[in-house]
């Protein structure tokens, strides 16, 4: 079974890009790595071009999750694995790969409707090391990338099957909240 190597990046829709940039750089200590032509703000925390892409779309929610794979063969194997499990997979366009700063990617929705991407060939720059505006030495990323992600799910059994059995991921923690108002995430 093929699997991802790390959590590579998150795309987040925001309603106040300036406030998010201030929070991300001044409070969290992430580094502003510039804006794309469409206004997307890239934030870095290591040698990768970015780990967070903030899109001023007003949603204040996760837009997409990007999981890194080792190479083109792993990407194709995971695409086949997903399709065999009945998941509709779409090859990412060259424009989308360029916007994400990766060589190639596929896109699909997880069982909860969360836009998900598998990619390989992320843009990294070892000549321009991470430099926080805060007095911190950096973040521990390495082979785990962003590390963990916490997702609110619609159906626990479907989600467990998908992430554990189809994608081969390890589930580390469970939290069940009852009576929580708000959206599904």
GUZA-445987 format. One record per atom (N, C-alpha, C): residue in three letters; atom name; x, y, z. Coordinates in pm, whole numbers, plus 50000, padded with zeros to 5 digits. Each point is the difference from the previous one (the first is absolute). Layout:
<sites>
+------+------+-------+-------+-------+
: code : site :     x :     y :     z :
+------+------+-------+-------+-------+
:  ALA :   CA :     X :     Y :     Z :
...
+------+------+-------+-------+-------+
</sites>
This chain:
<sites>
+------+------+-------+-------+-------+
: code : site :     x :     y :     z :
+------+------+-------+-------+-------+
:  UNK :    N : 50085 : 49882 : 50000 :
:  UNK :   CA : 49915 : 50118 : 50000 :
:  UNK :    C : 50089 : 50124 : 50000 :
:  UNK :    N : 49975 : 50091 : 49908 :
:  UNK :   CA : 50071 : 50128 : 49997 :
:  UNK :    C : 49939 : 50092 : 50105 :
:  UNK :    N : 50082 : 50092 : 50049 :
:  UNK :   CA : 49948 : 50096 : 50097 :
:  UNK :    C : 50075 : 50131 : 49988 :
:  UNK :    N : 49951 : 50101 : 50066 :
:  UNK :   CA : 50062 : 50132 : 49997 :
:  UNK :    C : 50124 : 49999 : 50089 :
:  UNK :    N : 50089 : 50097 : 49978 :
:  UNK :   CA : 50120 : 50011 : 50082 :
:  UNK :    C : 49984 : 50104 : 50110 :
:  UNK :    N : 49919 : 50103 : 49974 :
:  UNK :   CA : 49982 : 50104 : 50102 :
:  UNK :    C : 49885 : 50092 : 49964 :
:  UNK :    N : 49951 : 50071 : 50100 :
:  UNK :   CA : 49904 : 50107 : 49979 :
:  UNK :    C : 50081 : 50118 : 49946 :
:  UNK :    N : 49975 : 50035 : 49874 :
:  UNK :   CA : 50083 : 50099 : 49933 :
:  UNK :    C : 49956 : 50143 : 50016 :
:  UNK :    N : 49870 : 50026 : 49980 :
:  UNK :   CA : 49952 : 50138 : 50009 :
:  UNK :    C : 49851 : 50003 : 50026 :
:  UNK :    N : 49955 : 50117 : 50046 :
:  UNK :   CA : 49858 : 50026 : 50020 :
:  UNK :    C : 49963 : 50128 : 49926 :
:  UNK :    N : 49887 : 49998 : 49932 :
:  UNK :   CA : 49943 : 50120 : 49940 :
:  UNK :    C : 49883 : 50043 : 50087 :
:  UNK :    N : 50003 : 50123 : 50044 :
:  UNK :   CA : 49898 : 50050 : 50092 :
:  UNK :    C : 49934 : 50123 : 49940 :
:  UNK :    N : 49869 : 49999 : 49995 :
:  UNK :   CA : 49925 : 50118 : 49958 :
:  UNK :    C : 49982 : 50092 : 50119 :
:  UNK :    N : 50024 : 50129 : 49980 :
:  UNK :   CA : 49991 : 50096 : 50110 :
:  UNK :    C : 49917 : 50122 : 49959 :
:  UNK :    N : 49941 : 50064 : 50099 :
:  UNK :   CA : 49922 : 50121 : 49971 :
:  UNK :    C : 50083 : 50126 : 50019 :
:  UNK :    N : 50105 : 49995 : 50080 :
:  UNK :   CA : 50084 : 50118 : 50024 :
:  UNK :    C : 50147 : 49959 : 49985 :
:  UNK :    N : 50050 : 50013 : 49878 :
:  UNK :   CA : 50136 : 49954 : 49969 :
:  UNK :    C : 50105 : 50077 : 50080 :
:  UNK :    N : 49980 : 50129 : 50019 :
:  UNK :   CA : 50096 : 50082 : 50074 :
:  UNK :    C : 50008 : 49954 : 50146 :
:  UNK :    N : 49885 : 49975 : 50062 :
:  UNK :   CA : 50000 : 49952 : 50139 :
:  UNK :    C : 50064 : 49863 : 50011 :
:  UNK :    N : 49972 : 49912 : 49903 :
:  UNK :   CA : 50060 : 49867 : 50002 :
:  UNK :    C : 50151 : 50008 : 49981 :
:  UNK :    N : 50044 : 50086 : 49911 :
:  UNK :   CA : 50145 : 50016 : 49980 :
:  UNK :    C : 50067 : 50047 : 50128 :
:  UNK :    N : 49941 : 50098 : 50065 :
:  UNK :   CA : 50055 : 50052 : 50126 :
:  UNK :    C : 50005 : 49890 : 50106 :
:  UNK :    N : 49891 : 49924 : 50015 :
:  UNK :   CA : 49996 : 49891 : 50097 :
:  UNK :    C : 50105 : 49893 : 49966 :
:  UNK :    N : 50006 : 49961 : 49874 :
:  UNK :   CA : 50092 : 49893 : 49959 :
:  UNK :    C : 50146 : 50038 : 50019 :
:  UNK :    N : 50033 : 50124 : 49969 :
:  UNK :   CA : 50141 : 50040 : 50009 :
:  UNK :    C : 50039 : 50048 : 50139 :
:  UNK :    N : 49916 : 50081 : 50062 :
:  UNK :   CA : 50037 : 50060 : 50129 :
:  UNK :    C : 49971 : 49911 : 50120 :
:  UNK :    N : 49894 : 49920 : 49993 :
:  UNK :   CA : 49965 : 49913 : 50112 :
:  UNK :    C : 50057 : 49860 : 49983 :
:  UNK :    N : 49972 : 49939 : 49884 :
:  UNK :   CA : 50047 : 49864 : 49977 :
:  UNK :    C : 50148 : 49993 : 49962 :
:  UNK :    N : 50050 : 50105 : 49939 :
:  UNK :   CA : 50140 : 50002 : 49960 :
:  UNK :    C : 50027 : 49943 : 49862 :
:  UNK :    N : 49895 : 49985 : 49918 :
:  UNK :   CA : 50020 : 49955 : 49863 :
:  UNK :    C : 50061 : 50113 : 49918 :
:  UNK :    N : 50057 : 49967 : 49886 :
:  UNK :   CA : 50063 : 50099 : 49914 :
:  UNK :    C : 49914 : 50028 : 49878 :
:  UNK :    N : 49975 : 50126 : 49972 :
:  UNK :   CA : 49931 : 50039 : 49878 :
:  UNK :    C : 50094 : 49968 : 49883 :
:  UNK :    N : 49951 : 49922 : 49905 :
:  UNK :   CA : 50081 : 49967 : 49883 :
:  UNK :    C : 49938 : 50056 : 49873 :
:  UNK :    N : 49927 : 50110 : 50014 :
:  UNK :   CA : 49949 : 50071 : 49884 :
:  UNK :    C : 49857 : 49962 : 49965 :
:  UNK :    N : 49950 : 50071 : 49900 :
:  UNK :   CA : 49864 : 49981 : 49950 :
:  UNK :    C : 50007 : 49952 : 49855 :
:  UNK :    N : 49901 : 49920 : 49964 :
:  UNK :   CA : 49984 : 49958 : 49861 :
:  UNK :    C : 49925 : 50111 : 49926 :
:  UNK :    N : 49993 : 49990 : 49868 :
:  UNK :   CA : 49931 : 50101 : 49919 :
:  UNK :    C : 49853 : 50015 : 50041 :
:  UNK :    N : 49938 : 49891 : 50048 :
:  UNK :   CA : 49859 : 50007 : 50041 :
:  UNK :    C : 49982 : 50049 : 50144 :
:  UNK :    N : 50110 : 50037 : 50067 :
:  UNK :   CA : 49993 : 50051 : 50136 :
:  UNK :    C : 50026 : 49897 : 50108 :
:  UNK :    N : 50013 : 49873 : 49963 :
:  UNK :   CA : 50028 : 49895 : 50099 :
:  UNK :    C : 50127 : 50034 : 50076 :
:  UNK :    N : 49993 : 49991 : 50133 :
:  UNK :   CA : 50115 : 50024 : 50086 :
:  UNK :    C : 50064 : 49866 : 50034 :
:  UNK :    N : 50130 : 49989 : 49977 :
:  UNK :   CA : 50073 : 49879 : 50032 :
:  UNK :    C : 50077 : 50020 : 50130 :
:  UNK :    N : 49988 : 49903 : 50090 :
:  UNK :   CA : 50070 : 50003 : 50128 :
:  UNK :    C : 50090 : 49879 : 50010 :
:  UNK :    N : 50124 : 50023 : 50038 :
:  UNK :   CA : 50094 : 49888 : 50012 :
:  UNK :    C : 50044 : 49981 : 50144 :
:  UNK :    N : 50048 : 49878 : 50027 :
:  UNK :   CA : 50050 : 49968 : 50134 :
:  UNK :    C : 50125 : 49912 : 49994 :
:  UNK :    N : 50049 : 49976 : 49878 :
:  UNK :   CA : 50119 : 49919 : 49980 :
:  UNK :    C : 50051 : 50028 : 49859 :
:  UNK :    N : 50073 : 49907 : 49941 :
:  UNK :   CA : 50057 : 50021 : 49867 :
:  UNK :    C : 49898 : 49992 : 49886 :
:  UNK :    N : 49882 : 49950 : 50026 :
:  UNK :   CA : 49895 : 49995 : 49897 :
:  UNK :    C : 49953 : 50140 : 49966 :
:  UNK :    N : 49960 : 50021 : 49874 :
:  UNK :   CA : 49951 : 50130 : 49957 :
:  UNK :    C : 49891 : 50051 : 50094 :
:  UNK :    N : 49909 : 49911 : 50036 :
:  UNK :   CA : 49895 : 50036 : 50095 :
:  UNK :    C : 49943 : 49873 : 50062 :
:  UNK :    N : 49942 : 50017 : 50115 :
:  UNK :   CA : 49923 : 49893 : 50065 :
:  UNK :    C : 49854 : 50042 : 50013 :
:  UNK :    N : 49976 : 50131 : 49992 :
:  UNK :   CA : 49864 : 50054 : 50007 :
:  UNK :    C : 49980 : 50096 : 49884 :
:  UNK :    N : 49887 : 49988 : 49934 :
:  UNK :   CA : 49960 : 50095 : 49897 :
:  UNK :    C : 49867 : 50060 : 50045 :
:  UNK :    N : 49998 : 50130 : 50020 :
:  UNK :   CA : 49879 : 50067 : 50047 :
:  UNK :    C : 49934 : 50071 : 49883 :
:  UNK :    N : 49873 : 49966 : 49977 :
:  UNK :   CA : 49922 : 50054 : 49889 :
:  UNK :    C : 49891 : 50090 : 50055 :
:  UNK :    N : 49996 : 50125 : 49955 :
:  UNK :   CA : 49900 : 50097 : 50047 :
:  UNK :    C : 49867 : 49973 : 49930 :
:  UNK :    N : 49927 : 49900 : 50050 :
:  UNK :   CA : 49870 : 49966 : 49938 :
:  UNK :    C : 49884 : 50011 : 50098 :
:  UNK :    N : 50028 : 50037 : 50124 :
:  UNK :   CA : 49893 : 50021 : 50098 :
:  UNK :    C : 49948 : 49875 : 50069 :
:  UNK :    N : 50055 : 49883 : 49970 :
:  UNK :   CA : 49943 : 49877 : 50056 :
:  UNK :    C : 50044 : 49970 : 50143 :
:  UNK :    N : 50117 : 50047 : 50041 :
:  UNK :   CA : 50056 : 49968 : 50131 :
:  UNK :    C : 49990 : 49850 : 50029 :
:  UNK :    N : 50055 : 49923 : 49907 :
:  UNK :   CA : 49993 : 49854 : 50011 :
:  UNK :    C : 50112 : 49939 : 49916 :
:  UNK :    N : 50026 : 49874 : 50025 :
:  UNK :   CA : 50096 : 49926 : 49919 :
:  UNK :    C : 49943 : 49987 : 49859 :
:  UNK :    N : 50081 : 50036 : 49901 :
:  UNK :   CA : 49959 : 49986 : 49860 :
:  UNK :    C : 50051 : 49869 : 49941 :
:  UNK :    N : 50124 : 49964 : 50035 :
:  UNK :   CA : 50058 : 49877 : 49948 :
:  UNK :    C : 50116 : 49956 : 50089 :
:  UNK :    N : 50026 : 49871 : 49995 :
:  UNK :   CA : 50109 : 49938 : 50075 :
:  UNK :    C : 50092 : 49935 : 49899 :
:  UNK :    N : 50129 : 50029 : 50008 :
:  UNK :   CA : 50098 : 49943 : 49906 :
:  UNK :    C : 50092 : 49901 : 50068 :
:  UNK :    N : 49996 : 49876 : 49953 :
:  UNK :   CA : 50084 : 49893 : 50054 :
:  UNK :    C : 50111 : 49969 : 49900 :
:  UNK :    N : 50123 : 49995 : 50046 :
:  UNK :   CA : 50114 : 49973 : 49912 :
:  UNK :    C : 50022 : 49851 : 49983 :
:  UNK :    N : 50038 : 49961 : 49879 :
:  UNK :   CA : 50041 : 49863 : 49971 :
:  UNK :    C : 50142 : 50004 : 49947 :
:  UNK :    N : 50064 : 49884 : 49993 :
:  UNK :   CA : 50142 : 49994 : 49969 :
:  UNK :    C : 50035 : 50042 : 49857 :
:  UNK :    N : 49918 : 49959 : 49904 :
:  UNK :   CA : 50038 : 50023 : 49860 :
:  UNK :    C : 49880 : 49975 : 49909 :
:  UNK :    N : 50022 : 50008 : 49869 :
:  UNK :   CA : 49893 : 49982 : 49903 :
:  UNK :    C : 49939 : 49861 : 50008 :
:  UNK :    N : 50081 : 49898 : 50022 :
:  UNK :   CA : 49948 : 49864 : 50010 :
:  UNK :    C : 49908 : 49984 : 50120 :
:  UNK :    N : 50037 : 50060 : 50112 :
:  UNK :   CA : 49914 : 49994 : 50119 :
:  UNK :    C : 49870 : 50075 : 49976 :
:  UNK :    N : 50007 : 50111 : 49929 :
:  UNK :   CA : 49879 : 50077 : 49968 :
:  UNK :    C : 49906 : 49916 : 49914 :
:  UNK :    N : 50054 : 49934 : 49899 :
:  UNK :   CA : 49917 : 49916 : 49914 :
:  UNK :    C : 49943 : 49881 : 50076 :
:  UNK :    N : 50081 : 49940 : 50087 :
:  UNK :   CA : 49953 : 49886 : 50079 :
:  UNK :    C : 49886 : 50042 : 50093 :
:  UNK :    N : 50013 : 50115 : 50063 :
:  UNK :   CA : 49893 : 50048 : 50087 :
:  UNK :    C : 49875 : 50038 : 49922 :
:  UNK :    N : 50018 : 50052 : 49881 :
:  UNK :   CA : 49885 : 50031 : 49914 :
:  UNK :    C : 49924 : 49872 : 49968 :
:  UNK :    N : 50072 : 49895 : 49964 :
:  UNK :   CA : 49939 : 49871 : 49970 :
:  UNK :    C : 49933 : 49942 : 50124 :
:  UNK :    N : 50065 : 50011 : 50115 :
:  UNK :   CA : 49946 : 49952 : 50127 :
:  UNK :    C : 49869 : 50070 : 50033 :
:  UNK :    N : 49997 : 50132 : 49984 :
:  UNK :   CA : 49879 : 50077 : 50027 :
:  UNK :    C : 49887 : 49961 : 49905 :
:  UNK :    N : 50031 : 49988 : 49871 :
:  UNK :   CA : 49898 : 49964 : 49903 :
:  UNK :    C : 49944 : 49861 : 50026 :
:  UNK :    N : 50086 : 49907 : 50044 :
:  UNK :   CA : 49954 : 49865 : 50033 :
:  UNK :    C : 49904 : 50003 : 50119 :
:  UNK :    N : 50015 : 50101 : 50086 :
:  UNK :   CA : 49911 : 50015 : 50116 :
:  UNK :    C : 49876 : 50082 : 49966 :
:  UNK :    N : 49983 : 50035 : 49872 :
:  UNK :   CA : 49882 : 50073 : 49956 :
:  UNK :    C : 50009 : 50151 : 50014 :
:  UNK :    N : 50120 : 50053 : 50020 :
:  UNK :   CA : 50018 : 50145 : 50014 :
:  UNK :    C : 50027 : 50061 : 49863 :
:  UNK :    N : 49930 : 50107 : 49968 :
:  UNK :   CA : 50022 : 50070 : 49874 :
:  UNK :    C : 50125 : 50085 : 50013 :
:  UNK :    N : 50100 : 49973 : 49917 :
:  UNK :   CA : 50129 : 50069 : 50004 :
:  UNK :    C : 50014 : 50085 : 49874 :
:  UNK :    N : 50050 : 50121 : 50017 :
:  UNK :   CA : 50023 : 50090 : 49887 :
:  UNK :    C : 50147 : 50038 : 49996 :
:  UNK :    N : 50065 : 49981 : 49886 :
:  UNK :   CA : 50139 : 50047 : 49989 :
:  UNK :    C : 50002 : 50153 : 50012 :
:  UNK :    N : 50094 : 50053 : 50076 :
:  UNK :   CA : 50012 : 50145 : 50013 :
:  UNK :    C : 50060 : 50059 : 49873 :
:  UNK :    N : 49950 : 50115 : 49960 :
:  UNK :   CA : 50052 : 50067 : 49880 :
:  UNK :    C : 50139 : 50056 : 50027 :
:  UNK :    N : 50070 : 50034 : 49894 :
:  UNK :   CA : 50131 : 50063 : 50013 :
:  UNK :    C : 49987 : 50133 : 50073 :
:  UNK :    N : 49892 : 50073 : 49975 :
:  UNK :   CA : 49979 : 50128 : 50069 :
:  UNK :    C : 49981 : 49979 : 50150 :
:  UNK :    N : 49922 : 49897 : 50038 :
:  UNK :   CA : 49980 : 49973 : 50142 :
:  UNK :    C : 50131 : 49956 : 50066 :
:  UNK :    N : 50076 : 49914 : 49933 :
:  UNK :   CA : 50129 : 49957 : 50053 :
:  UNK :    C : 50092 : 50121 : 50019 :
:  UNK :    N : 49999 : 50091 : 49905 :
:  UNK :   CA : 50081 : 50120 : 50013 :
:  UNK :    C : 49956 : 50086 : 50117 :
:  UNK :    N : 49869 : 50014 : 50019 :
:  UNK :   CA : 49947 : 50079 : 50111 :
:  UNK :    C : 50037 : 49937 : 50135 :
:  UNK :    N : 50007 : 49868 : 50005 :
:  UNK :   CA : 50034 : 49930 : 50125 :
:  UNK :    C : 50151 : 49987 : 50018 :
:  UNK :    N : 50077 : 50034 : 49896 :
:  UNK :   CA : 50147 : 49991 : 50001 :
:  UNK :    C : 50045 : 49854 : 50012 :
:  UNK :    N : 49937 : 49912 : 49921 :
:  UNK :   CA : 50035 : 49859 : 49996 :
:  UNK :    C : 50017 : 49956 : 49855 :
:  UNK :    N : 50061 : 49884 : 49980 :
:  UNK :   CA : 50019 : 49948 : 49864 :
:  UNK :    C : 49868 : 49947 : 49945 :
:  UNK :    N : 49929 : 49920 : 50078 :
:  UNK :   CA : 49873 : 49943 : 49954 :
:  UNK :    C : 49914 : 49964 : 50120 :
:  UNK :    N : 49868 : 49990 : 49975 :
:  UNK :   CA : 49908 : 49965 : 50107 :
:  UNK :    C : 49872 : 49939 : 49943 :
:  UNK :    N : 49929 : 49933 : 50089 :
:  UNK :   CA : 49864 : 49953 : 49971 :
:  UNK :    C : 49910 : 50060 : 50106 :
:  UNK :    N : 49871 : 50013 : 49966 :
:  UNK :   CA : 49905 : 50057 : 50095 :
:  UNK :    C : 49881 : 49906 : 50016 :
:  UNK :    N : 49939 : 50004 : 50117 :
:  UNK :   CA : 49880 : 49921 : 50029 :
:  UNK :    C : 49940 : 50055 : 50128 :
:  UNK :    N : 49881 : 49954 : 50033 :
:  UNK :   CA : 49937 : 50036 : 50126 :
:  UNK :    C : 50001 : 49881 : 50093 :
:  UNK :    N : 50029 : 50026 : 50127 :
:  UNK :   CA : 49994 : 49892 : 50098 :
:  UNK :    C : 49852 : 49971 : 50030 :
:  UNK :    N : 49967 : 49901 : 50082 :
:  UNK :   CA : 49860 : 49967 : 50026 :
:  UNK :    C : 49918 : 50113 : 50063 :
:  UNK :    N : 50068 : 50102 : 50053 :
:  UNK :   CA : 49932 : 50113 : 50063 :
:  UNK :    C : 49990 : 50120 : 49907 :
:  UNK :    N : 50042 : 49982 : 49875 :
:  UNK :   CA : 49994 : 50108 : 49903 :
:  UNK :    C : 50118 : 50096 : 50006 :
:  UNK :    N : 50102 : 49966 : 50077 :
:  UNK :   CA : 50118 : 50086 : 50011 :
:  UNK :    C : 50086 : 49980 : 49876 :
:  UNK :    N : 50028 : 50109 : 49928 :
:  UNK :   CA : 50085 : 49995 : 49882 :
:  UNK :    C : 50140 : 49955 : 50043 :
:  UNK :    N : 50049 : 49896 : 49935 :
:  UNK :   CA : 50127 : 49939 : 50038 :
:  UNK :    C : 50087 : 49986 : 49877 :
:  UNK :    N : 50130 : 50018 : 50020 :
:  UNK :   CA : 50096 : 49991 : 49891 :
:  UNK :    C : 50116 : 49912 : 50041 :
:  UNK :    N : 50044 : 49916 : 49908 :
:  UNK :   CA : 50125 : 49927 : 50015 :
:  UNK :    C : 50095 : 50060 : 49898 :
:  UNK :    N : 50123 : 50028 : 50042 :
:  UNK :   CA : 50095 : 50065 : 49911 :
:  UNK :    C : 50140 : 49944 : 50020 :
:  UNK :    N : 50087 : 50029 : 49904 :
:  UNK :   CA : 50142 : 49975 : 50018 :
:  UNK :    C : 50078 : 50116 : 49940 :
:  UNK :    N : 50126 : 50011 : 50040 :
:  UNK :   CA : 50088 : 50101 : 49943 :
:  UNK :    C : 49973 : 50141 : 50049 :
:  UNK :    N : 49990 : 50017 : 50130 :
:  UNK :   CA : 49975 : 50132 : 50057 :
:  UNK :    C : 50122 : 50090 : 49980 :
:  UNK :    N : 49974 : 50128 : 49980 :
:  UNK :   CA : 50107 : 50098 : 49986 :
:  UNK :    C : 50064 : 50021 : 50137 :
:  UNK :    N : 50129 : 49975 : 50010 :
:  UNK :   CA : 50076 : 50024 : 50122 :
:  UNK :    C : 50118 : 50090 : 49967 :
:  UNK :    N : 50044 : 50075 : 50100 :
:  UNK :   CA : 50112 : 50091 : 49980 :
:  UNK :    C : 50088 : 49996 : 50124 :
:  UNK :    N : 50110 : 49928 : 49990 :
:  UNK :   CA : 50092 : 49989 : 50112 :
:  UNK :    C : 50090 : 50123 : 50009 :
:  UNK :    N : 50005 : 50082 : 49892 :
:  UNK :   CA : 50084 : 50119 : 49999 :
:  UNK :    C : 49934 : 50119 : 50071 :
:  UNK :    N : 49870 : 49991 : 50022 :
:  UNK :   CA : 49929 : 50107 : 50072 :
:  UNK :    C : 49933 : 49937 : 50121 :
:  UNK :    N : 50078 : 49979 : 50108 :
:  UNK :   CA : 49944 : 49932 : 50117 :
:  UNK :    C : 49886 : 50077 : 50065 :
:  UNK :    N : 49917 : 49926 : 50071 :
:  UNK :   CA : 49888 : 50057 : 50073 :
:  UNK :    C : 50051 : 50109 : 50094 :
:  UNK :    N : 49931 : 50113 : 50002 :
:  UNK :   CA : 50037 : 50111 : 50088 :
:  UNK :    C : 49872 : 50057 : 50061 :
:  UNK :    N : 49979 : 49972 : 50126 :
:  UNK :   CA : 49881 : 50049 : 50069 :
:  UNK :    C : 50019 : 50145 : 50044 :
:  UNK :    N : 49889 : 50071 : 50008 :
:  UNK :   CA : 50004 : 50136 : 50055 :
:  UNK :    C : 50007 : 49996 : 50153 :
:  UNK :    N : 49977 : 49884 : 50056 :
:  UNK :   CA : 50007 : 49981 : 50145 :
:  UNK :    C : 50134 : 49938 : 50037 :
:  UNK :    N : 50034 : 50007 : 50124 :
:  UNK :   CA : 50126 : 49944 : 50048 :
:  UNK :    C : 49986 : 49850 : 50023 :
:  UNK :    N : 49981 : 49927 : 49891 :
:  UNK :   CA : 49993 : 49854 : 50007 :
:  UNK :    C : 50099 : 49944 : 49899 :
:  UNK :    N : 50050 : 49881 : 50027 :
:  UNK :   CA : 50098 : 49940 : 49909 :
:  UNK :    C : 49934 : 49926 : 49885 :
:  UNK :    N : 49873 : 49971 : 50012 :
:  UNK :   CA : 49931 : 49931 : 49891 :
:  UNK :    C : 49899 : 49901 : 50053 :
:  UNK :    N : 49949 : 49920 : 49909 :
:  UNK :   CA : 49900 : 49899 : 50031 :
:  UNK :    C : 50057 : 49863 : 49969 :
:  UNK :    N : 49955 : 49899 : 50070 :
:  UNK :   CA : 50039 : 49862 : 49973 :
:  UNK :    C : 49910 : 49945 : 49891 :
:  UNK :    N : 50051 : 49986 : 49880 :
:  UNK :   CA : 49921 : 49946 : 49890 :
:  UNK :    C : 50063 : 49872 : 49950 :
:  UNK :    N : 50107 : 50010 : 49924 :
:  UNK :   CA : 50071 : 49882 : 49952 :
:  UNK :    C : 49910 : 49906 : 49923 :
:  UNK :    N : 50016 : 49870 : 50026 :
:  UNK :   CA : 49927 : 49899 : 49923 :
:  UNK :    C : 49851 : 49996 : 50029 :
:  UNK :    N : 49956 : 50069 : 50106 :
:  UNK :   CA : 49857 : 50003 : 50031 :
:  UNK :    C : 49928 : 50121 : 49941 :
:  UNK :    N : 50072 : 50090 : 49936 :
:  UNK :   CA : 49935 : 50118 : 49944 :
:  UNK :    C : 49930 : 50078 : 50109 :
:  UNK :    N : 49873 : 50029 : 49976 :
:  UNK :   CA : 49921 : 50071 : 50100 :
:  UNK :    C : 49965 : 49913 : 50120 :
:  UNK :    N : 50021 : 49871 : 49989 :
:  UNK :   CA : 49970 : 49910 : 50111 :
:  UNK :    C : 49859 : 49948 : 49997 :
:  UNK :    N : 49916 : 50053 : 50086 :
:  UNK :   CA : 49863 : 49951 : 50017 :
:  UNK :    C : 49899 : 50099 : 49945 :
:  UNK :    N : 49881 : 49949 : 49978 :
:  UNK :   CA : 49886 : 50084 : 49966 :
:  UNK :    C : 49881 : 49947 : 50078 :
:  UNK :    N : 49917 : 50091 : 50046 :
:  UNK :   CA : 49878 : 49963 : 50070 :
:  UNK :    C : 49883 : 50032 : 49909 :
:  UNK :    N : 49918 : 49901 : 49974 :
:  UNK :   CA : 49886 : 50018 : 49911 :
:  UNK :    C : 49871 : 49966 : 50072 :
:  UNK :    N : 49901 : 50084 : 49984 :
:  UNK :   CA : 49865 : 49965 : 50043 :
:  UNK :    C : 49938 : 49919 : 49888 :
:  UNK :    N : 49937 : 49889 : 50032 :
:  UNK :   CA : 49948 : 49911 : 49897 :
:  UNK :    C : 49850 : 49979 : 50016 :
:  UNK :    N : 49936 : 49970 : 49887 :
:  UNK :   CA : 49857 : 49975 : 50000 :
:  UNK :    C : 49967 : 49859 : 50047 :
:  UNK :    N : 50080 : 49904 : 49956 :
:  UNK :   CA : 49977 : 49859 : 50032 :
:  UNK :    C : 50133 : 49938 : 50040 :
:  UNK :    N : 50014 : 49967 : 50128 :
:  UNK :   CA : 50126 : 49948 : 50052 :
:  UNK :    C : 50040 : 49870 : 49932 :
:  UNK :    N : 49907 : 49908 : 49981 :
:  UNK :   CA : 50034 : 49871 : 49938 :
:  UNK :    C : 50049 : 50016 : 49857 :
:  UNK :    N : 49931 : 50083 : 49920 :
:  UNK :   CA : 50044 : 50026 : 49862 :
:  UNK :    C : 50138 : 50065 : 49998 :
:  UNK :    N : 50021 : 50095 : 50090 :
:  UNK :   CA : 50128 : 50070 : 50004 :
:  UNK :    C : 50113 : 49908 : 50043 :
:  UNK :    N : 49976 : 49918 : 50102 :
:  UNK :   CA : 50102 : 49903 : 50043 :
:  UNK :    C : 50036 : 49905 : 49886 :
:  UNK :    N : 49899 : 49947 : 49935 :
:  UNK :   CA : 50025 : 49909 : 49888 :
:  UNK :    C : 50084 : 50069 : 49893 :
:  UNK :    N : 49963 : 50121 : 49965 :
:  UNK :   CA : 50070 : 50071 : 49893 :
:  UNK :    C : 50145 : 50029 : 50037 :
:  UNK :    N : 50022 : 50067 : 50111 :
:  UNK :   CA : 50136 : 50042 : 50035 :
:  UNK :    C : 50088 : 49884 : 50044 :
:  UNK :    N : 49945 : 49907 : 50071 :
:  UNK :   CA : 50081 : 49888 : 50050 :
:  UNK :    C : 50011 : 49888 : 49897 :
:  UNK :    N : 49888 : 49955 : 49945 :
:  UNK :   CA : 50002 : 49880 : 49915 :
:  UNK :    C : 50029 : 50030 : 49853 :
:  UNK :    N : 49950 : 50112 : 49948 :
:  UNK :   CA : 50025 : 50034 : 49860 :
:  UNK :    C : 50133 : 50071 : 49985 :
:  UNK :    N : 50028 : 50096 : 50089 :
:  UNK :   CA : 50123 : 50079 : 49986 :
:  UNK :    C : 50116 : 49948 : 50084 :
:  UNK :    N : 49975 : 49910 : 50092 :
:  UNK :   CA : 50108 : 49942 : 50079 :
:  UNK :    C : 50056 : 50091 : 50107 :
:  UNK :    N : 49922 : 50098 : 50042 :
:  UNK :   CA : 50048 : 50091 : 50104 :
:  UNK :    C : 49973 : 49941 : 50138 :
:  UNK :    N : 50072 : 50054 : 50096 :
:  UNK :   CA : 49982 : 49958 : 50138 :
:  UNK :    C : 49919 : 50107 : 50073 :
:  UNK :    N : 49897 : 49959 : 50067 :
:  UNK :   CA : 49919 : 50092 : 50080 :
:  UNK :    C : 50061 : 50004 : 50139 :
:  UNK :    N : 50037 : 50121 : 50046 :
:  UNK :   CA : 50069 : 50009 : 50128 :
:  UNK :    C : 49908 : 50033 : 50117 :
:  UNK :    N : 49893 : 50075 : 49974 :
:  UNK :   CA : 49915 : 50046 : 50110 :
:  UNK :    C : 49855 : 50011 : 49955 :
:  UNK :    N : 49910 : 49988 : 50095 :
:  UNK :   CA : 49857 : 50021 : 49976 :
:  UNK :    C : 49948 : 50098 : 50103 :
:  UNK :    N : 49913 : 50089 : 49957 :
:  UNK :   CA : 49928 : 50087 : 50091 :
:  UNK :    C : 49857 : 50006 : 49950 :
:  UNK :    N : 49907 : 49970 : 50086 :
:  UNK :   CA : 49859 : 50009 : 49961 :
:  UNK :    C : 49936 : 50111 : 50080 :
:  UNK :    N : 49940 : 50092 : 49926 :
:  UNK :   CA : 49932 : 50113 : 50063 :
:  UNK :    C : 49852 : 49985 : 49973 :
:  UNK :    N : 49920 : 50015 : 50102 :
:  UNK :   CA : 49856 : 49993 : 49979 :
:  UNK :    C : 49939 : 50137 : 50027 :
:  UNK :    N : 49898 : 50030 : 49925 :
:  UNK :   CA : 49930 : 50126 : 50020 :
:  UNK :    C : 50077 : 50122 : 49954 :
:  UNK :    N : 50098 : 49982 : 49911 :
:  UNK :   CA : 50078 : 50113 : 49952 :
:  UNK :    C : 49925 : 50068 : 49888 :
:  UNK :    N : 49976 : 50128 : 50014 :
:  UNK :   CA : 49932 : 50077 : 49896 :
:  UNK :    C : 50101 : 50042 : 49894 :
:  UNK :    N : 49952 : 50022 : 49882 :
:  UNK :   CA : 50088 : 50048 : 49894 :
:  UNK :    C : 50007 : 49903 : 49885 :
:  UNK :    N : 50098 : 50019 : 49916 :
:  UNK :   CA : 50016 : 49920 : 49879 :
:  UNK :    C : 50055 : 49863 : 50030 :
:  UNK :    N : 50027 : 49928 : 49892 :
:  UNK :   CA : 50047 : 49863 : 50013 :
:  UNK :    C : 50150 : 49993 : 50023 :
:  UNK :    N : 50069 : 50110 : 49987 :
:  UNK :   CA : 50145 : 49996 : 50018 :
:  UNK :    C : 50039 : 50066 : 50128 :
+------+------+-------+-------+-------+
</sites>
